[in-house]
Amino acid sequence: MEKRFNNTDFLAKCSVCDSSLEAERIVVIEEKEQKTTLHVTCSKCHSASIVFLSNNQNGLVSVGMATDLDATEVREKIGQEAISTDELIDLHQFVSGAQADIVKLVKGL
């Protein structure tokens, strides 16, 4: 069963449609000592966000970003190994190369 977040005071409104957020639509993805990661879905416009909460000497800080992932997908992605600089350079060289066929690459996934 997914753990729910009960205090929505910091996140009172949807950033897309400005509707009130419902506590039952907020899912705790990960909790660490001073950081909590949440997945929020608006019941009105169905937009989703990942919200990172951090508690430090200045108080509670939150950063959110829109996502097309659901809570289960976010949970699977959190903690995975990041893409390396070398992998990013390889991808850039492939996509910008004369032999690159991005349609074939995407269809092969």
N, C-alpha and C positions, 0 to 999 in steps of 0.2 A: 504494500500500500504506500502511496506517495505521501511524504510528509508535507503538511501545509504550513503556511506562514500566517500568523494571527494578527500582527500589528501592521496595518496598511497606512498609518498616519503619514509616513514618509512618501508614499506612493498613492496619493488620493485620487489622481486623475489619469486617464489614458493619454499618452502623449500624442496620439493620432486624432481621436475624436473628442477628447476632453470629458468623456463619461467617467463616472465614479467606478473605481475598480472594486471587485468583490474578492474578499479574502479567500474564498474557496477556489478562485482561479489563479492563485499564487502558489507555486510549487518550489520547495527548497531543493535545489540541485546538489549543493555542496556546502558544508560548514567546516570552517577551519577556525583557528584560535581567534583571529581578529577580522575574518572575512567570511561573508556569506554570499553565495551565488543563487539567484532566484530566476525562475521562468514565470512570466506573467502573460496572461491572455485576456484581452478585453472581451467581455460578454456581448457588447453591442457591435463593435466593428470587426471583432475576431483578430485584430492585430496582436502579434506576439513580440515580447521583448525579453532580453536577458538583462538582468540587473545585478550589478556587483556592489555589495555593501561592504564598507571598510570602516572599522572603528579605530581611530587614532587619537593622538593628543589634541587635535582640533575638533573632535567630535565625530559624528557619523557622516560619512561621505558616500554618495551613491553615483554610479555611472550606469547608464542603460544604453542598449542598442537594439534596434529592430532586428527581428530574425524571422525566417520562414521555417525554422525548426520547431518541433513540438518538444515538450519537456523530456520525453524519453530519448529523443535524438540528441538533445543538449547534454544529457547525463552521459551518453555514450562518448561524446566528443571531448568533454572536460577531462583533462588529465592525459590526453593522448600526446604523443611526442610531436613537437612543433616541426614545421617544415624548415629544413636547414637552408642556409644561404646558398650552398652549392646546388641544392635541388631547385631553388628558385631561379638561379642563373641558368641551369640546364633547361628549365621550362621556357624561359625567355628566349634562349637561343633556338630552341626547337620551334616555337611559335613564330618567331620573326625570320626564320630561315626560309629559303626558296622552296625547300622540299616539304614544308609544313602543310598538312591538310587537316585543319582544325575540325572540320566536319567529320572526317574519318576518325580522328582521335576521340571526339565526344561520343560518336556512335559505338566505339569500341569499349566504352566504360561499362 
